Amino acid sequence: MFLTFDAQLIVLSNGDGHVIAPESVVAGLGGGRARIPIVGSVLGHAFRSSTRPMGDGRHGIRVYKAVRD
């Protein structure tokens, strides 16, 4: 399955960041309250991560600083 979306990166105090996955993407990945493993890219740099339920119905995806640099 291949899903794409654009999102704004929210940078955390430690330099890492996260994006909020759109509801349609989370639903396309199976939804639910569990972490969902993903493979993605940021500006052409591949990475592996997982969605994280944020407790309010949204899912975040952590993007480590090393991936962005």
C-alpha positions in Angstrom: 0.0 0.0 0.0 1.3 3.5 -0.9 -0.1 6.6 0.8 1.2 10.1 0.5 0.5 13.3 2.4 2.0 16.7 3.1 2.3 17.9 6.7 4.1 20.5 8.7 7.0 19.3 10.8 6.7 20.3 14.5 10.2 20.5 16.0 10.6 19.4 19.6 13.1 20.9 22.1 15.5 18.0 21.6 15.7 18.7 17.9 13.5 15.7 16.9 10.2 16.4 15.4 6.9 14.9 14.5 4.0 15.3 12.0 0.4 14.7 12.6 -0.9 12.0 10.2 -4.2 12.9 8.4 -7.2 10.8 9.5 -7.5 9.4 6.0 -4.0 8.1 6.1 -4.4 6.5 9.5 -7.7 4.9 8.3 -5.9 3.7 5.2 -3.2 2.0 7.4 -5.8 0.2 9.4 -6.6 2.9 12.1 -7.0 1.9 15.6 -5.3 2.8 18.9 -2.1 0.9 18.3 1.2 1.9 16.8 1.3 1.4 13.0 4.8 0.7 11.5 5.6 2.8 8.4 8.3 3.4 5.9 8.5 6.9 4.5 10.6 9.7 3.2 11.3 13.3 4.1 12.8 15.4 1.3 14.0 12.2 -0.4 15.5 10.7 2.7 14.0 7.3 3.6 13.2 6.4 7.2 11.3 3.8 9.3 9.0 4.8 12.1 5.6 4.2 13.5 2.5 6.2 14.1 1.8 7.0 17.8 -1.7 7.5 19.1 -1.7 10.9 20.8 -4.7 10.3 23.1 -7.0 12.6 21.2 -7.8 10.5 18.2 -4.8 11.8 16.2 -1.7 9.9 15.3 1.8 11.4 15.3 4.9 10.2 13.4 8.3 10.9 14.9 10.9 12.3 12.5 14.3 12.2 14.1 16.7 15.1 13.6 19.2 12.8 11.8 16.7 12.1 9.1 16.0 15.8 8.5 19.7 16.9 8.4 
